[in-house]
């Protein structure tokens, strides 16, 4: 039976090993990219739970066992699925750190929203691939001049990514989760406003606002405002 270490090693090999060029022998019938593309199409259409080696094999018109030559198992397939879904980050705007990190988070949200199942994979323990590490590199580049330690910079990226992914989960059933929730709760809150006066008032106030489905940007702005306050505090301390 394969150990967890064996699985990690296999994932690392799939994600980071450069395929041999000009290798002698018969040409492989499939490629990892073709297998991942088939798995991605299944996940997009039917959800992550629908992705099995059997379903992927059927989509490629082959037997399941034929795929194990290229991908050892489902865990390794998931690792490559996530990395390909994330892809590489867009170019960072040549501007201040807050604008750059806002753009980073919005781009990550857009990428995950195209493949909502990728959030589940991203939040599981996994081996980062080239695409995911490129996102790290781009985000860390935006903070290169800030008085933050490496651990703090990674924590901030984790907070921003977690916020973006949380919004993707909320939007899985529709693009306007707050408006949908308000519509569902409307009759209940109208009938029980005396029991939940503050909740009823908050939802009524939100319904009057023109763009209340702005939780993504609101969260980004508040997180970065907190970091700006921390930086100002440290700067003032250094000058004291």
C-alpha positions, -999 to +999 in steps of 0.1 A: +000+000+000+014+034-009+022+057+020+013+094+023+050+102+016+047+083-017+016+103-026+034+136-019+064+125-040+041+115-069+024+148-068+057+167-067+069+147-097+037+154-117+037+191-109+074+198-112+089+172-134+097+184-169+085+157-195+114+141-214+119+154-249+128+131-277+125+100-256+129+068-276+101+043-278+064+044-288+047+077-284+024+079-253-013+076-262-023+102-237-007+131-218-012+145-183-026+176-199-053+157-218-063+138-187-065+170-166-085+187-194-110+158-193-112+159-155-117+197-156-146+193-180-163+168-158-158+189-127-171+220-144-202+202-156-210+179-127-189+190-097-158+177-081-174+146-067-182+134-102-145+133-111-133+097-109-106+079-128-133+058-143-152+089-156-121+104-169-112+072-187-146+070-203-144+105-215-110+097-231-123+065-246-100+042-227-098+018-198-092+032-163-060+013-158-045+029-189-045+063-170-023+051-142+007+052-164+003+090-165-014+098-132-009+074-102-042+082-085-069+106-076-048+126-051-022+133-077-049+142-103-064+167-078-030+184-073-026+190-110-063+199-114-059+227-089-027+240-103-041+242-139-073+258-126-054+285-109-030+290-138-005+319-134-014+353-120-019+383-142+007+410-144+008+431-113-001+468-117+029+491-113+014+510-084+012+510-046+010+478-025-027+482-016-038+486-052-015+457-062-029+433-035-064+444-043-059+434-079-042+402-068-072+392-047-098+401-073-079+382-100-077+351-077-114+354-070-122+356-107-100+326-115-116+305-087-151+316-097-145+301-132-139+267-115-157+269-081-146+233-072-110+246-071-118+262-037-124+228-022-090+215-035-072+247-024-084+243+011-073+207+014-036+199+024-018+197-009+015+202-027+016+237-044+025+236-081+041+261-103+009+281-109+001+284-072+036+294-063+035+320-090+006+335-072+026+336-040+055+352-058+034+379-073+017+387-040+049+388-021+064+410-047+037+436-039+048+436-003+086+436-008+090+471+006+067+467+036+080+464+072+064+429+075+082+396+082+080+367+058+055+349+080+033+380+082+033+384+044+023+348+040-005+352+066-018+383+047-019+364+014-037+335+032-063+359+046-069+376+012-071+342-006-094+328+021-117+358+018-118+355-020-125+317-018-152+323+008-170+347-016-167+320-044-185+295-021-212+320-013-217+327-051-218+290-060-256+291-062-260+326-077-241+358-083-260+379-057-260+359-024-269+389-001-299+399-022-310+363-025-308+358+013-326+391+019-354+379-004-357+346+014-357+362+049-380+391+039-413+375+049-398+360+081-383+393+093-414+412+084-435+389+106-409+388+134-393+422+134-401+426+171-379+396+179-351+405+156-353+443+153-316+449+145-314+421+119-346+433+102-333+469+102-299+458+088-315+438+059-339+466+051-311+491+050-290+468+028-319+464+004-320+502-002-283+503-011-276+500-048-246+477-047-247+456-015-231+426-032-198+442-025-186+420+003-155+410-017-142+445-020-153+454+015-134+426+030-103+433+009-104+470+019-108+463+056-079+437+056-056+461+039-066+490+060-057+469+091-023+462+076-018+499+067-026+508+104+000+482+115+026+497+092+019+532+104+022+520+140+056+504+133+068+534+114+058+558+143+075+535+167+107+535+147+107+573+146+100+577+184 
